[in-house]
Amino acid sequence: MRTEGDSWDIVSSVGATALGVAVLRAGETRRADALFHDPYAGLLVMAVGSPVWTRLSAGAGDLEVSAMRSYGSLGDLLVARTCYFDSYFEAAAGAGIRQIVILAAGLDARAHRLDWPAGTTVFELDLPKVLQFKSSAFAEQGVTAAVERREVPVDLRGDWPAALRDNGFDQHKPTAWLAEGLLRYLPVDAQDRLFEHIVTLSAPGSRVAVNMTTAERAPGLRRTDAARQQVLAALDIEVDVDRLWYPTEGRSDPVQWFTAHGWTATRADPARVLIDRGRDVPDDVAADMRTHLLMTATRPGGDSTP
Ligand code: SAM
């Protein structure tokens, strides 16, 4: 359950969801027909030093494999959104954007794994303990980013723009923003505040990408509750996004919100993202996935407008 101003590290509460999605990215990376490769996902999960998380990220053990299956279409959604946002950043870089802000970066390793043009700066925002875990894990492994990467420890429910500026963010340059796996962890008023900050800090030609499940419950979990609870109890581990999410009631629709603020918004069908890349998606999984919004929006003007 969430409380105002609650906090976490990488293995607790909302922090553990960053571990959960990294486990899923490690799983996709191991596939022969992987749609993306994130070699850092497994490395970061293993740095936790917990045998259960290590087995999960290695896909080892029957119980661990059942645990991952019990998340149902959430795994497919994660793959779809990773591909979609990778392509979003590729297009933004191609359009000349050199300032990137990853909100709620968690264990996102795009600063390390994407091919950024020279002169790009990637800002990563998350709670202090989450960013500390990530930077020590990378330091212990001797991993450095090929791009200028700046960590900005903040609570995104609060007033974070000052900290971003203090770390060298320039609001006169076009920016590509990403809020991946974040919005439902914010109370509804904090989501609107976050959007307002993005708009205020965005020069013409800036872009934003977000995802959000619009159903009350996470799509993959509806049919798998009993199996998931059993297997997670056996592993003594729990990452139950439903209990950590704030409700949809009163929440702004990101497409409508950015359109009303003069941005040009485009939404994508998550199932289509996978199908277009050659992956089979059963009809029931596709229907599940369609309760999930993937959106990009562009602020008109500036040199980087396509
Ligand atoms: N974007 C990353 C990804 O897709 O791999 C991480 C997603 S994970 C599901 C949610 C992330 O949101 C966690 O890293 C968590 O710490 C971060 N987060 C949630 N609420 C936050 C807040 N109020 N301030 C800062 N970070 C927050």
Residues whose N, C-alpha, C, O or C-beta is under 5 A from the ligand:
A	BS01	SAM	V14 G15 T17 A18 V21 L103 A104 A105 G106 L107 D108 D126 L127 V130 V154 D155 L156 R157 E180 G181 L182 Y185
